[in-house]
Amino acid sequence: MTTTEPLTRPARLAPGARVAVVAPSGPIPEERLQAGLDILRGWHLDPVVAPHVLDRHADFNYLAGTDADRAADFQAAWCDPDVSAVLCARGGYGAQRMIDLLDWDAIRAAGPKVFLGFSDITALHEAFATRVGLATLQGPMVAGIDFLKNARAQEHLRATLFEPESVRTIASGRGTALVPGRARGVTLGGCVSLLAAGLGAPHARPSARGGLLLIEDIGEEAYRLDRILTQLLRAGWLDGVAGIALGSWEDCGPYEEVRAVFADRLGGLGVPVAEHFGFGHCEGALTTPFGLPAELDADTGTLTLDEPALV
């Protein structure tokens, strides 16, 4: 499967839909989980929490339980015929540790469902694209602080899940062009450090060729972003990319330094690059789909989908 092929869109959600909440990566504070569940119930969804979501690994407190338990939770949630969507509670670290414990043949056989998450969940987005051929959603997670406290993030996600035709054009409202122009391609991306960390892994894409790359990150200083992008360039992963949208770069240092890295490392690709796009680790984060054909307009800061994210 090449990057330029559109992926299968899952069905939109309807009131009463059962959604499973899982923790493939880091541990979840219970009060934040309960607050997120209350929001989902307010949308007339029926959230079911996987058994190990509140676990903590005995030796590594940055993991929500053992790799085997996190994988078992994910597998059971996805293969439950009564579940219409699998929503991640948070990111952190750990998805790469459990991803190869999943039965991807069984996941494929269970049929298309909505999958939502971002940050460390990038590894799972890549796996769903390469192993299942399924379009997924990069967006706020159930126990995420930015989601719990921000009406814009909540409303854009709710509209994407229930009324996806209403958000076919995704606009940050403050987007500008680092490199002007328009480009067409199939959306892909995520947390850029996770994309670089996945190079050569069984679930990773061979390249971003023909795609509209949506990237963001948190806590990576300018020199580390330089190293990450240089690795992707040297590996040929960015060869043939059609366009790039830059999301948020929280705690990555002064933005003028970060912007200089982007101009230096990405400006020579000869493709449109939009910045300040409003997805990722930021207040009011927008929900963006992966695996769909779209047009990126760097000058207006808009991403227009050919079709709604969900059927």
GIGI-V919803 format. One record per backbone hydrogen bond with DSSP energy under -0.5 kcal/mol. NH is the residue of the N-H (numbers start at 1). CO is the residue of the C=O. Records with the same first field share a line. If there is no record, write none. Layout:
NH->CO  CO
This chain:
5->2
7->291
8->133
13->161
16->44
17->14
19->46
20->85
21->48
22->20  87
26->91
28->53
33->29
34->30
35->31
36->32
37->33
38->34
39->35
40->36
41->37
42->38
43->39  40
44->41
45->40
46->17
47->45
48->19
50->21
53->50
55->52
57->60  63
61->59
63->60
64->25
65->63
70->66
71->67
72->68
73->69
74->70
75->71
76->72
77->73
78->74
79->75
80->76  77
81->79
83->80
84->18
85->18
86->114
87->20  85
88->116
89->22
93->62  91
97->94
98->94  95
99->95
101->98
102->99
104->102
107->103
108->104
109->105
110->106
111->108
114->84
116->86
117->137
121->118
122->119
123->120
124->121
125->121
126->122
127->123
128->124
129->125
130->126
131->127
132->127  128
133->128
134->128
135->8
136->290
137->115
138->288
139->117  137
142->88
143->89
144->141
148->144
149->145
150->147
151->149
154->150
155->151
156->152
157->153
158->154
159->155
160->156
161->157
162->158
163->159
166->163
167->164
168->165
170->168  303
171->169
172->301
176->275
178->176  273
179->273
183->296
185->294
186->210
187->292
188->212
190->214
191->119
192->216
194->191
195->191
196->192
197->193
198->194
199->196
201->198
204->201
208->237
210->240
211->208
212->186
213->211  243
214->188  212
215->213  245
216->190
217->248
219->250
221->219
224->221
225->221
226->222
227->223
228->224
229->225
230->226
231->227
232->228
233->229
234->230
235->231
236->233
237->232
238->232
239->236
241->238
242->211
243->211
244->272
245->213
246->274
247->215  245
248->279
250->217
252->249
257->254
258->254
259->255
260->256
261->257
262->258
263->259
264->260
265->261
266->262
267->262  263
269->266
270->267
272->242
273->179
274->244
275->176
276->247
277->246
282->280
285->282
286->278
288->138  286
290->136
291->187
294->185
295->304
296->183
297->295  302
298->181  296
301->297
302->297
303->170
304->295
305->168  303
306->293
311->10
